[in-house]
Amino acid sequence: MISKEFNRKLMELIGYMITSARGLVDEPKSYGPFRLVEGVSRLCEALLAQEGTDREFLAELKTTIDETKFVLMTDMEAFVEMLDRTTLLYARKLKALEE
Amino acid sequence: MELKQAIMERRSVRQFTAQGVTRAELEQVLEAGIWAPCAGNLQEWEFVCVTRPEMIGKMKVVSPGVFWKPQAIVVVCVDSTKAGEAFGARNAGRWSIFDCAMAAQNMMLRAYDLGIGSCAIGSFNAIAVRELLDIPEHVQPELLLLLGRYESLPKPPPRKTEVIHWERFGSHGGDR
């Protein structure tokens, strides 16, 4: 059963993704990875409130993103390093998933 | 507050506290906007000030550049009909953007003077914002100005002094 709150968060995420897609047509190239990873953070937030999700993993993923995402404006290297850490975090989770 | 202090210390604030901004304060900020210089004294701008939390939440959804809810959002718009008639279709957009930018800077400085943080946001969807706020077709939303209280200001990034040229391009003060 999808809660009202979860439904609202998903609706907001849809809005964020649609308007990001349109905005990115005209915005700086570097905003692309930011918008995507911000979308992941928002999806994690929505899923964290749901029963039956891997909260520990989602919380770690969200924290990893949120702690560093804003350095995009000042330190692209640190931003990319965060993306690599996030990817590794996800890959380890994927690897551990039961077939 | 001295003008120089406001210019040097104002920062783009993206994270706001829940503390409110009063109607009287917003009126002062908006007044600063309408006193900005503008091409041909046309005053072709329109300012839509949104304070209702529910609507601010909806605007945030369609504005990827907004990460925390501010207490108010001023949508800085251009009356395209007025601008087109005065400047011609070819130049209307150009002059109007300058005018909006100068009005926004006035408002941000006045906001800082009042202890209110601000951030100019270009990453928003104008079609969606227009629909949400019943903005007519001939009025173009150009910029969102977020306003709200803050706990701390971001650190100032270093400024590039080499962009200042004296007398001729490429001379940075050596032959003054």
Interface residues (C-beta under 8 A of the other chain):
Chain A: M11 E12 G15 Y16 I18 T19 S20 R22 G23 E27 Y31 R35 E38 F70 M73 T74
Chain B: R14 V61 V62 S63 P64 G65 F67 G122 S123 F124 N125 A128 P157
